[in-house]
Amino acid sequence: MPSQIPRQRTIAALAEVWASTTGLLSALSRDEWFLPSPLPGWDVRDNVAHILGTENMLLGHDAPAIDIDRDTSEHVRNDIGVFNEMAVEAMRSIEPAEVLARFGQATTARLAMLDAMDQEAWDAESFTPAGRDTYGRFMQIRVFDCWLHEQDIRDATGRHGHQVGLAVDVTLDEMTTAMGFVVGKRAGVEPGNRVTFALTDAGVVVREIHVEVGERAAVVEALSGPATTTLTMPVGVMTRRCAGRVGPGELRDQITIEGDAEVAEKILGNQSYTI
C-alpha cells in the first residue's frame, strides 16, 4: 500500500534540518571541513556534497560524469553508493565556502519546489531508496538522511546538538517503518515475541516503537500483551546503531535490556539496516 506522508509536516522538517545544518556549517573553521566523519572515506565536506548531490538530482540537474571504481573504493558497495560517490568526488576540489554557498542555493530552490508541488504530485508513485513508493515517502527519507548526515558532521566536529525537534520526529517515523524488518528478518526473532524500543532524551522516554512477531514481524501501535523484550536507549544511540555509524558492540553501555536477553542480543547484533 502506498505510503501517505503528511506534506506540510515533512516539508517543514526538511526546512528545519537544512537550516540547522546551515547554521552548523557556518560556524566551522576551514580546517573542520576536512575532519573525518563516522562514514568511511568521507570527511565533513563530503557529507555536505552527498546531500547536495541528491538535492541537485531532485532539482533536475545531471549527475557528474565521473567514473567510480568499486575495486578501489571499499565503502562503495552498490549502485546508490556509486551515485553518492560521484557527487562527492565532483566537489572534492571545491573550497568549503563555495560548498556552503551551493548548499544554501540548492536547499532554497528545493523548498520553493516543494512548496509549489500539489498533493497529487506529492502522492504520486516515485523511486525511493526503499523501493517504489510515493514522492512523499521519498521526502520523509530525505529528512532521515539529511538529519543523519548533520549528526555525522556534529560527531566529527564535536558540536553536538539538534537531538529534538520536528526533523528528529520525522526521522524516527521513517526508522519505525524498518523495525519489523530489523526484528523479524535481520535478527530472526521467533513468533510469539513482543519487542519494545524505548527511546529517550535526557533520560525521559520520548518515543516507543512496538514490534509484534507473528507469522511476520510488524510494527504495531500497541502490543497485544506485555513486552517480552524491551530495549531502552537514547535517540542518538538508536539512530547511530540503525544507520551503521557504529559497530554492534559500540554504545552498549547506554542500552538497558529488560526481558529476554537472548532476543535482545539478536536484535542488537543486527540493528544496522541502511544501505
Backbone as CSV, one residue per row, in Angstrom:
resi,resn,N_x,N_y,N_z,CA_x,CA_y,CA_z,C_x,C_y,C_z
1,MET,0.855,-1.195,0.000,0.000,0.000,0.000,0.889,1.243,0.000
2,PRO,0.654,2.184,-0.916,1.494,3.393,-0.973,1.447,4.176,0.336
3,SER,2.566,4.710,0.722,2.643,5.491,1.961,1.998,6.857,1.776
4,GLN,1.174,7.244,2.726,0.561,8.575,2.740,1.304,9.405,3.785
5,ILE,2.135,10.292,3.315,3.023,11.064,4.186,2.525,12.503,4.284
6,PRO,2.386,13.045,5.499,1.919,14.439,5.648,2.841,15.408,4.913
7,ARG,2.272,16.196,4.022,3.078,17.039,3.148,3.714,18.214,3.884
8,GLN,2.898,19.047,4.508,3.424,20.257,5.138,4.369,19.924,6.291
9,ARG,4.044,18.901,7.047,4.901,18.497,8.169,6.281,18.068,7.671
10,THR,6.311,17.317,6.588,7.573,16.812,6.065,8.403,17.933,5.450
11,ILE,7.756,18.836,4.732,8.476,19.981,4.165,9.044,20.847,5.283
12,ALA,8.252,21.042,6.347,8.746,21.828,7.484,9.940,21.147,8.149
13,ALA,9.937,19.823,8.191,11.059,19.088,8.766,12.307,19.247,7.911
14,LEU,12.144,19.227,6.595,13.292,19.469,5.710,13.837,20.886,5.913
15,ALA,12.944,21.853,6.004,13.385,23.233,6.233,14.159,23.329,7.548
16,GLU,13.686,22.627,8.568,14.356,22.665,9.875,15.753,22.062,9.805
17,VAL,15.867,20.874,9.210,17.175,20.218,9.202,18.156,20.963,8.308
18,TRP,17.684,21.524,7.206,18.599,22.283,6.345,19.049,23.578,7.015
19,ALA,18.144,24.220,7.755,18.526,25.438,8.480,19.515,25.111,9.597
20,SER,19.266,24.018,10.311,20.171,23.617,11.384,21.552,23.266,10.829
21,THR,21.567,22.561,9.697,22.844,22.192,9.080,23.582,23.422,8.578
22,THR,22.854,24.367,8.004,23.482,25.607,7.530,24.119,26.360,8.692
23,GLY,23.401,26.461,9.796,23.961,27.132,10.969,25.202,26.426,11.490
24,LEU,25.169,25.100,11.503,26.315,24.313,11.945,27.516,24.555,11.035
25,LEU,27.305,24.456,9.733,28.405,24.612,8.779,28.988,26.023,8.811
26,SER,28.129,27.007,9.016,28.587,28.395,9.040,29.525,28.663,10.207
27,ALA,29.416,27.843,11.251,30.251,28.042,12.439,31.585,27.301,12.367
28,LEU,31.780,26.482,11.330,33.002,25.681,11.245,34.171,26.497,10.719
29,SER,35.340,26.182,11.224,36.562,26.712,10.616,36.837,25.930,9.339
30,ARG,37.723,26.470,8.495,38.045,25.758,7.265,38.615,24.378,7.572
31,ASP,39.474,24.285,8.570,40.088,23.004,8.906,39.044,21.954,9.312
32,GLU,37.983,22.387,9.988,36.974,21.437,10.457,36.228,20.766,9.300
33,TRP,36.178,21.418,8.156,35.522,20.817,6.992,36.251,19.560,6.526
34,PHE,37.493,19.387,6.910,38.282,18.255,6.435,38.493,17.191,7.514
35,LEU,37.764,17.300,8.624,37.841,16.282,9.656,37.117,15.013,9.191
36,PRO,37.647,13.840,9.529,36.977,12.591,9.133,35.641,12.431,9.849
37,SER,34.665,11.909,9.138,33.338,11.688,9.711,33.173,10.206,10.063
38,PRO,32.070,9.821,10.702,31.853,8.395,11.004,31.710,7.519,9.763
39,LEU,31.524,8.113,8.587,31.366,7.346,7.362,32.732,7.110,6.708
40,PRO,33.120,5.862,6.496,34.441,5.562,5.930,34.671,6.293,4.611
41,GLY,35.828,6.948,4.514,36.207,7.619,3.278,35.656,9.019,3.113
42,TRP,34.785,9.466,4.013,34.161,10.780,3.876,34.562,11.694,5.026
43,ASP,34.915,12.945,4.669,35.108,13.968,5.683,33.844,14.827,5.762
44,VAL,33.908,15.910,6.513,32.735,16.771,6.678,32.262,17.308,5.334
45,ARG,33.164,17.817,4.522,32.780,18.366,3.221,32.083,17.315,2.359
46,ASP,32.545,16.068,2.429,31.950,15.002,1.629,30.496,14.747,2.026
47,ASN,30.202,14.842,3.313,28.815,14.673,3.756,27.916,15.747,3.157
48,VAL,28.405,16.979,3.114,27.626,18.073,2.525,27.463,17.854,1.023
49,ALA,28.542,17.428,0.364,28.490,17.167,-1.077,27.482,16.078,-1.394
50,HIS,27.392,15.071,-0.541,26.419,13.995,-0.739,24.986,14.527,-0.685
51,ILE,24.689,15.329,0.345,23.344,15.917,0.432,23.059,16.745,-0.809
52,LEU,24.033,17.557,-1.203,23.889,18.405,-2.388,23.639,17.582,-3.644
53,GLY,24.350,16.460,-3.778,24.193,15.640,-4.966,22.768,15.148,-5.144
54,THR,22.154,14.714,-4.045,20.776,14.225,-4.129,19.804,15.365,-4.393
55,GLU,19.971,16.489,-3.714,19.046,17.599,-3.924,19.190,18.179,-5.333
56,ASN,20.406,18.214,-5.847,20.588,18.678,-7.234,19.922,17.727,-8.217
57,MET,19.999,16.436,-7.953,19.309,15.460,-8.797,17.803,15.712,-8.775
58,LEU,17.257,15.985,-7.606,15.826,16.247,-7.481,15.432,17.581,-8.121
59,LEU,16.396,18.472,-8.267,16.153,19.728,-8.982,16.237,19.546,-10.499
60,GLY,16.641,18.349,-10.922,16.701,18.065,-12.350,18.064,18.196,-12.975
61,HIS,19.108,18.416,-12.173,20.457,18.542,-12.706,21.041,17.161,-13.021
62,ASP,21.851,17.083,-14.045,22.510,15.834,-14.402,23.571,15.479,-13.372
63,ALA,23.729,14.184,-13.153,24.787,13.722,-12.250,26.152,13.970,-12.884
64,PRO,27.171,14.234,-12.087,28.515,14.432,-12.641,28.990,13.195,-13.405
65,ALA,29.633,13.414,-14.527,30.145,12.300,-15.343,31.507,11.890,-14.827
66,ILE,31.515,11.127,-13.756,32.754,10.702,-13.110,32.716,9.187,-12.944
67,ASP,33.777,8.516,-13.335,33.873,7.063,-13.172,34.313,6.733,-11.748
68,ILE,33.568,5.847,-11.121,33.899,5.396,-9.770,34.284,3.918,-9.840
69,ASP,35.471,3.612,-9.387,35.973,2.239,-9.405,35.676,1.583,-8.061
70,ARG,34.726,0.653,-8.070,34.360,-0.011,-6.812,35.534,-0.795,-6.219
71,ASP,36.440,-1.256,-7.058,37.562,-2.054,-6.570,38.525,-1.243,-5.711
72,THR,38.555,0.065,-5.923,39.461,0.919,-5.149,38.706,1.781,-4.134
73,SER,37.395,1.608,-4.059,36.567,2.367,-3.106,35.806,1.366,-2.242
74,GLU,36.410,0.935,-1.141,35.839,-0.128,-0.329,34.474,0.231,0.256
75,HIS,34.220,1.529,0.460,32.954,1.928,1.061,31.834,2.053,0.039
76,VAL,32.119,1.857,-1.253,31.095,1.909,-2.306,30.682,0.481,-2.618
77,ARG,29.437,0.116,-2.238,29.025,-1.283,-2.313,27.883,-1.551,-3.290
78,ASN,27.260,-0.518,-3.840,26.105,-0.746,-4.700,25.914,0.459,-5.617
79,ASP,24.872,0.407,-6.459,24.654,1.478,-7.437,24.354,2.815,-6.765
80,ILE,23.604,2.792,-5.673,23.334,4.047,-4.966,24.640,4.604,-4.399
81,GLY,25.506,3.714,-3.917,26.801,4.159,-3.431,27.644,4.800,-4.522
82,VAL,27.558,4.262,-5.741,28.277,4.846,-6.873,27.747,6.245,-7.153
83,PHE,26.424,6.398,-7.178,25.824,7.725,-7.409,26.284,8.710,-6.339
84,ASN,26.239,8.274,-5.083,26.664,9.149,-3.992,28.124,9.568,-4.148
85,GLU,28.970,8.613,-4.524,30.400,8.903,-4.620,30.704,9.839,-5.781
86,MET,29.911,9.759,-6.860,30.095,10.679,-7.978,29.902,12.120,-7.523
87,ALA,28.851,12.360,-6.742,28.590,13.715,-6.254,29.682,14.186,-5.315
88,VAL,30.161,13.279,-4.462,31.217,13.625,-3.511,32.516,13.946,-4.245
89,GLU,32.886,13.084,-5.185,34.135,13.270,-5.919,34.121,14.570,-6.718
90,ALA,32.948,14.937,-7.247,32.843,16.149,-8.061,33.126,17.414,-7.273
91,MET,33.001,17.351,-5.924,33.169,18.555,-5.118,34.431,18.537,-4.268
92,ARG,35.290,17.548,-4.468,36.472,17.414,-3.604,37.508,18.502,-3.847
93,SER,37.422,19.211,-4.958,38.378,20.299,-5.209,37.767,21.670,-4.946
94,ILE,36.551,21.708,-4.426,35.848,22.970,-4.209,36.022,23.426,-2.761
95,GLU,36.311,24.676,-2.579,36.545,25.236,-1.246,35.270,25.177,-0.391
96,PRO,35.428,24.954,0.929,34.270,24.863,1.809,33.294,26.027,1.698
97,ALA,33.789,27.248,1.565,32.883,28.406,1.479,31.967,28.296,0.264
98,GLU,32.500,27.794,-0.832,31.692,27.622,-2.036,30.712,26.461,-1.879
99,VAL,31.146,25.395,-1.219,30.240,24.271,-0.945,29.060,24.748,-0.101
100,LEU,29.358,25.557,0.918,28.293,26.088,1.768,27.345,26.975,0.965
101,ALA,27.886,27.813,0.084,27.038,28.675,-0.742,26.127,27.834,-1.639
102,ARG,26.678,26.785,-2.222,25.878,25.910,-3.084,24.812,25.162,-2.293
103,PHE,25.162,24.794,-1.065,24.185,24.132,-0.202,22.990,25.055,0.047
104,GLY,23.268,26.310,0.346,22.189,27.272,0.568,21.341,27.486,-0.662
105,GLN,21.962,27.589,-1.823,21.224,27.789,-3.068,20.343,26.592,-3.387
106,ALA,20.890,25.388,-3.248,20.140,24.184,-3.600,18.969,23.953,-2.651
107,THR,19.191,24.109,-1.357,18.109,23.847,-0.409,17.020,24.908,-0.505
108,THR,17.386,26.153,-0.804,16.380,27.195,-1.022,15.525,26.865,-2.240
109,ALA,16.182,26.421,-3.309,15.451,26.057,-4.524,14.562,24.843,-4.295
110,ARG,15.035,23.892,-3.514,14.237,22.701,-3.244,13.011,23.031,-2.415
111,LEU,13.151,23.893,-1.431,11.981,24.264,-0.631,10.946,24.988,-1.489
112,ALA,11.400,25.835,-2.407,10.472,26.508,-3.321,9.760,25.489,-4.200
113,MET,10.489,24.491,-4.671,9.893,23.439,-5.497,8.841,22.659,-4.711
114,LEU,9.171,22.296,-3.491,8.248,21.521,-2.669,7.007,22.329,-2.299
115,ASP,7.197,23.607,-1.987,6.051,24.466,-1.658,5.092,24.601,-2.840
116,ALA,5.637,24.548,-4.060,4.808,24.692,-5.255,4.149,23.387,-5.690
117,MET,4.568,22.272,-5.105,4.057,20.960,-5.502,2.645,20.748,-4.957
118,ASP,1.748,20.207,-5.791,0.396,19.936,-5.308,0.325,18.538,-4.687
119,GLN,-0.813,18.235,-4.057,-0.949,16.972,-3.333,-0.865,15.771,-4.262
120,GLU,-1.386,15.917,-5.478,-1.343,14.800,-6.425,0.096,14.409,-6.748
121,ALA,0.940,15.387,-6.979,2.347,15.101,-7.265,3.045,14.522,-6.037
122,TRP,2.701,15.017,-4.864,3.285,14.523,-3.616,2.945,13.041,-3.403
123,ASP,1.729,12.660,-3.761,1.271,11.283,-3.549,1.561,10.364,-4.731
124,ALA,2.168,10.896,-5.801,2.428,10.099,-6.996,3.514,9.057,-6.732
125,GLU,3.466,7.959,-7.488,4.469,6.910,-7.354,5.840,7.442,-7.767
126,SER,6.866,7.014,-7.035,8.205,7.538,-7.257,9.243,6.495,-6.875
127,PHE,10.431,6.635,-7.438,11.580,5.910,-6.905,11.863,6.427,-5.500
128,THR,12.246,5.538,-4.598,12.805,5.934,-3.304,13.931,4.955,-2.980
129,PRO,14.832,5.309,-2.081,15.883,4.351,-1.674,15.327,3.089,-1.035
130,ALA,14.040,3.101,-0.653,13.399,1.931,-0.056,12.543,1.175,-1.067
131,GLY,12.668,1.506,-2.355,11.847,0.877,-3.382,10.773,1.831,-3.884
132,ARG,9.888,1.337,-4.737,8.823,2.185,-5.274,7.836,2.554,-4.174
133,ASP,7.528,3.833,-4.081,6.564,4.331,-3.102,6.166,5.721,-3.580
134,THR,5.585,6.502,-2.716,5.176,7.846,-3.096,6.345,8.820,-3.018
135,TYR,6.199,9.946,-3.729,7.207,11.007,-3.632,7.302,11.505,-2.188
136,GLY,6.160,11.556,-1.497,6.159,11.978,-0.101,7.014,11.088,0.768
137,ARG,6.964,9.778,0.523,7.828,8.858,1.282,9.293,9.151,1.001
138,PHE,9.622,9.459,-0.257,10.999,9.821,-0.590,11.429,11.031,0.228
139,MET,10.546,12.008,0.385,10.898,13.207,1.138,11.032,12.909,2.631
140,GLN,10.242,11.970,3.132,10.427,11.557,4.526,11.803,10.912,4.697
141,ILE,12.213,10.104,3.726,13.544,9.509,3.755,14.619,10.584,3.643
142,ARG,14.334,11.665,2.883,15.300,12.763,2.791,15.521,13.425,4.151
143,VAL,14.457,13.595,4.931,14.616,14.143,6.285,15.537,13.236,7.092
144,PHE,15.247,11.953,7.065,16.051,10.942,7.762,17.515,11.030,7.344
145,ASP,17.771,11.053,6.046,19.140,11.071,5.534,19.859,12.369,5.902
146,CYS,19.191,13.498,5.692,19.831,14.790,5.969,20.120,14.960,7.452
147,TRP,19.198,14.524,8.308,19.430,14.648,9.751,20.594,13.753,10.176
148,LEU,20.667,12.528,9.628,21.780,11.644,9.972,23.116,12.257,9.577
149,HIS,23.160,12.882,8.394,24.424,13.485,7.963,24.751,14.742,8.770
150,GLU,23.731,15.458,9.210,24.006,16.560,10.137,24.661,16.017,11.404
151,GLN,24.146,14.882,11.896,24.733,14.285,13.098,26.147,13.759,12.832
152,ASP,26.389,13.247,11.620,27.751,12.831,11.263,28.713,14.011,11.370
153,ILE,28.272,15.165,10.881,29.113,16.365,10.926,29.307,16.809,12.378
154,ARG,28.248,16.746,13.165,28.358,17.120,14.583,29.309,16.175,15.320
155,ASP,29.226,14.886,15.025,30.116,13.934,15.676,31.568,14.184,15.265
156,ALA,31.774,14.510,13.999,33.130,14.744,13.501,33.772,15.971,14.134
157,THR,32.961,16.982,14.401,33.484,18.268,14.875,33.273,18.501,16.367
158,GLY,32.620,17.558,17.048,32.355,17.722,18.469,31.348,18.808,18.777
159,ARG,30.476,19.118,17.821,29.460,20.171,18.015,28.084,19.515,18.108
160,HIS,27.824,18.885,19.222,26.617,18.079,19.351,25.377,18.956,19.515
161,GLY,24.254,18.470,19.004,23.014,19.221,19.088,21.955,18.689,18.145
162,HIS,20.830,19.401,18.096,19.660,19.049,17.274,19.220,17.606,17.536
163,GLN,19.027,17.310,18.812,18.572,15.985,19.221,17.060,15.916,19.408
164,VAL,16.405,17.069,19.377,14.940,17.107,19.466,14.425,18.074,18.404
165,GLY,13.155,17.913,18.057,12.553,18.797,17.069,11.782,18.009,16.021
166,LEU,11.162,18.723,15.108,10.330,18.092,14.096,11.145,17.159,13.205
167,ALA,12.347,17.581,12.788,13.158,16.731,11.917,13.519,15.419,12.611
168,VAL,13.757,15.463,13.919,14.049,14.242,14.663,12.809,13.360,14.710
169,ASP,11.641,13.958,14.931,10.392,13.193,14.955,10.147,12.490,13.623
170,VAL,10.365,13.197,12.522,10.149,12.602,11.200,11.196,11.524,10.928
171,THR,12.426,11.748,11.365,13.468,10.720,11.242,13.039,9.441,11.952
172,LEU,12.501,9.575,13.145,12.048,8.401,13.891,10.831,7.757,13.236
173,ASP,9.970,8.571,12.621,8.852,8.000,11.855,9.374,7.079,10.762
174,GLU,10.401,7.549,10.043,10.971,6.747,8.954,11.667,5.507,9.498
175,MET,12.414,5.648,10.571,13.089,4.493,11.154,12.093,3.451,11.634
176,THR,10.961,3.900,12.135,9.944,2.976,12.638,9.489,2.017,11.551
177,THR,9.418,2.483,10.313,8.953,1.621,9.220,9.857,0.412,9.015
178,ALA,11.106,0.481,9.465,12.065,-0.602,9.240,12.187,-1.561,10.414
179,MET,11.545,-1.286,11.534,11.799,-2.093,12.726,11.224,-3.501,12.637
180,GLY,10.154,-3.704,11.884,9.669,-5.064,11.658,10.701,-5.879,10.902
181,PHE,11.315,-5.262,9.903,12.378,-5.902,9.132,13.578,-6.223,10.018
182,VAL,13.966,-5.275,10.858,15.116,-5.486,11.741,14.867,-6.652,12.688
183,VAL,13.700,-6.667,13.319,13.392,-7.694,14.319,13.128,-9.050,13.669
184,GLY,12.321,-9.059,12.610,11.917,-10.328,12.017,12.914,-10.914,11.050
185,LYS,13.392,-10.097,10.103,14.277,-10.595,9.051,15.742,-10.603,9.475
186,ARG,16.241,-9.454,9.915,17.665,-9.371,10.234,17.996,-10.146,11.515
187,ALA,17.205,-9.956,12.560,17.504,-10.618,13.826,16.897,-12.018,13.913
188,GLY,15.906,-12.308,13.092,15.292,-13.641,13.106,14.577,-13.971,14.401
189,VAL,13.954,-12.972,15.017,13.230,-13.204,16.268,11.991,-14.052,15.972
190,GLU,11.763,-15.057,16.804,10.721,-16.054,16.546,9.331,-15.545,16.924
191,PRO,8.291,-16.142,16.298,6.899,-15.773,16.612,6.603,-15.903,18.099
192,GLY,5.725,-15.039,18.555,5.338,-15.032,19.958,6.052,-13.972,20.764
193,ASN,7.093,-13.386,20.193,7.821,-12.333,20.900,7.178,-10.969,20.664
194,ARG,7.283,-10.137,21.661,6.778,-8.755,21.597,7.918,-7.845,22.053
195,VAL,8.333,-6.952,21.166,9.529,-6.140,21.404,9.172,-4.655,21.451
196,THR,9.725,-3.963,22.429,9.569,-2.515,22.518,10.934,-1.848,22.517
197,PHE,11.094,-0.855,21.638,12.245,0.043,21.674,11.777,1.303,22.397
198,ALA,12.335,1.579,23.555,12.002,2.784,24.318,13.139,3.778,24.126
199,LEU,12.855,4.860,23.427,13.889,5.825,23.054,13.793,7.040,23.963
200,THR,14.945,7.477,24.462,14.959,8.522,25.482,15.716,9.761,25.031
201,ASP,15.392,10.871,25.649,16.172,12.107,25.548,16.293,12.652,26.961
202,ALA,17.518,12.859,27.406,17.792,13.326,28.769,17.129,12.416,29.803
203,GLY,17.115,11.117,29.502,16.592,10.138,30.442,15.096,9.940,30.410
204,VAL,14.385,10.702,29.593,12.922,10.610,29.511,12.544,9.913,28.208
205,VAL,11.637,8.938,28.282,11.189,8.238,27.080,10.363,9.188,26.218
206,VAL,10.814,9.391,24.971,10.132,10.310,24.061,9.468,9.579,22.890
207,ARG,9.796,8.312,22.716,9.191,7.532,21.635,9.286,6.044,21.981
208,GLU,8.175,5.334,21.792,8.189,3.879,21.911,7.812,3.282,20.564
209,ILE,8.588,2.297,20.124,8.300,1.571,18.894,8.031,0.125,19.287
210,HIS,6.852,-0.382,18.919,6.444,-1.725,19.306,6.437,-2.644,18.088
211,VAL,7.025,-3.825,18.244,7.044,-4.824,17.176,6.472,-6.127,17.712
212,GLU,5.440,-6.617,17.057,4.808,-7.886,17.411,5.231,-8.924,16.370
213,VAL,5.698,-10.083,16.825,6.155,-11.122,15.907,5.122,-12.244,15.853
214,GLY,4.418,-12.319,14.710,3.504,-13.425,14.450,4.068,-14.229,13.300
215,GLU,3.253,-14.438,12.254,3.794,-15.075,11.048,4.912,-14.219,10.464
216,ARG,4.798,-12.929,10.663,5.859,-11.997,10.313,5.942,-10.942,11.411
217,ALA,7.046,-10.248,11.468,7.190,-9.188,12.459,6.601,-7.896,11.911
218,ALA,5.793,-7.214,12.703,5.136,-5.994,12.249,5.147,-4.947,13.345
219,VAL,5.342,-3.706,12.933,5.218,-2.586,13.859,3.744,-2.384,14.176
220,VAL,3.416,-2.229,15.450,2.031,-2.046,15.881,1.934,-0.832,16.788
221,GLU,0.741,-0.272,16.854,0.515,0.867,17.750,0.657,0.464,19.204
222,ALA,0.132,-0.746,19.543,0.212,-1.241,20.914,0.362,-2.760,20.869
223,LEU,1.123,-3.298,21.788,1.332,-4.738,21.852,0.090,-5.439,22.402
224,SER,-0.061,-6.709,22.023,-1.216,-7.487,22.484,-1.050,-7.951,23.923
225,GLY,0.148,-7.829,24.454,0.434,-8.192,25.832,1.719,-7.504,26.257
226,PRO,2.193,-7.783,27.462,3.444,-7.146,27.911,4.609,-7.469,26.984
227,ALA,5.512,-6.520,26.824,6.692,-6.749,26.001,7.516,-7.897,26.584
228,THR,7.959,-8.813,25.723,8.850,-9.879,26.174,10.301,-9.410,26.206
229,THR,10.585,-8.360,25.421,11.913,-7.738,25.418,11.752,-6.242,25.252
230,THR,12.396,-5.487,26.107,12.405,-4.031,25.983,13.849,-3.549,25.913
231,LEU,14.126,-2.745,24.894,15.447,-2.146,24.709,15.300,-0.640,24.897
232,THR,15.939,-0.103,25.935,15.859,1.316,26.234,17.196,1.962,25.920
233,MET,17.166,3.034,25.122,18.407,3.711,24.727,18.095,5.130,24.287
234,PRO,19.075,6.043,24.348,18.864,7.397,23.842,18.581,7.386,22.337
235,VAL,17.851,8.406,21.893,17.542,8.546,20.464,18.817,8.487,19.630
236,GLY,19.854,9.195,20.056,21.091,9.243,19.292,21.781,7.900,19.188
237,VAL,21.653,7.068,20.208,22.227,5.720,20.159,21.447,4.867,19.166
238,MET,20.120,4.936,19.225,19.280,4.174,18.297,19.578,4.553,16.847
239,THR,19.627,5.843,16.568,19.821,6.270,15.183,21.209,5.899,14.670
240,ARG,22.226,6.054,15.486,23.587,5.745,15.041,23.786,4.249,14.829
241,ARG,23.170,3.441,15.667,23.297,1.989,15.503,22.503,1.500,14.294
242,CYS,21.293,1.981,14.129,20.481,1.533,12.996,21.063,1.994,11.665
243,ALA,21.723,3.136,11.674,22.316,3.674,10.443,23.734,3.163,10.209
244,GLY,24.220,2.273,11.055,25.530,1.687,10.859,26.685,2.626,11.125
245,ARG,26.438,3.695,11.877,27.527,4.630,12.185,28.471,4.057,13.225
246,VAL,28.027,3.105,14.000,28.868,2.442,14.990,28.665,0.940,14.853
247,GLY,29.596,0.168,15.360,29.505,-1.280,15.286,28.535,-1.839,16.308
248,PRO,28.179,-3.141,16.161,27.210,-3.774,17.063,27.602,-3.704,18.531
249,GLY,28.913,-3.670,18.815,29.344,-3.659,20.206,29.510,-2.280,20.802
250,GLU,29.346,-1.236,19.984,29.582,0.125,20.467,28.326,0.740,21.091
251,LEU,28.538,1.655,22.011,27.485,2.390,22.725,26.597,1.476,23.577
252,ARG,27.069,0.245,23.839,26.248,-0.708,24.587,26.044,-0.274,26.039
253,ASP,26.974,0.514,26.567,26.837,0.955,27.948,25.660,1.902,28.130
254,GLN,25.082,2.382,27.027,23.943,3.290,27.099,22.614,2.587,26.814
255,ILE,22.646,1.254,26.716,21.451,0.469,26.383,21.070,-0.399,27.577
256,THR,19.784,-0.340,27.949,19.258,-1.161,29.031,18.347,-2.234,28.448
257,ILE,18.517,-3.465,28.892,17.720,-4.590,28.412,16.821,-5.081,29.540
258,GLU,15.548,-5.269,29.211,14.609,-5.906,30.133,13.951,-7.064,29.395
259,GLY,13.760,-8.181,30.094,13.093,-9.319,29.471,14.078,-10.305,28.887
260,ASP,13.765,-10.837,27.728,14.530,-11.915,27.103,15.863,-11.381,26.570
261,ALA,16.939,-11.663,27.280,18.253,-11.139,26.912,18.760,-11.748,25.614
262,GLU,18.401,-13.008,25.346,18.857,-13.658,24.114,18.257,-12.973,22.889
263,VAL,16.979,-12.664,22.955,16.326,-11.933,21.864,16.945,-10.548,21.714
264,ALA,17.195,-9.897,22.837,17.801,-8.561,22.790,19.148,-8.600,22.087
265,GLU,19.960,-9.615,22.381,21.276,-9.711,21.759,21.160,-9.953,20.255
266,LYS,20.179,-10.734,19.837,19.947,-10.946,18.405,19.645,-9.620,17.713
267,ILE,18.784,-8.834,18.336,18.394,-7.555,17.739,19.588,-6.603,17.700
268,LEU,20.289,-6.493,18.813,21.413,-5.554,18.889,22.536,-5.935,17.928
269,GLY,22.685,-7.210,17.661,23.716,-7.647,16.738,23.356,-7.453,15.279
270,ASN,22.086,-7.126,15.026,21.600,-6.981,13.649,20.810,-5.693,13.450
271,GLN,21.146,-4.676,14.246,20.354,-3.448,14.265,20.557,-2.576,13.036
272,SER,21.751,-2.631,12.438,22.045,-1.781,11.289,21.288,-2.278,10.064
273,TYR,20.578,-1.365,9.384,19.796,-1.793,8.223,19.928,-0.891,7.008
274,THR,20.586,0.262,7.118,20.647,1.171,5.981,21.622,0.652,4.937
275,ILE,21.421,1.108,3.674,22.251,0.614,2.566,23.595,1.315,2.550
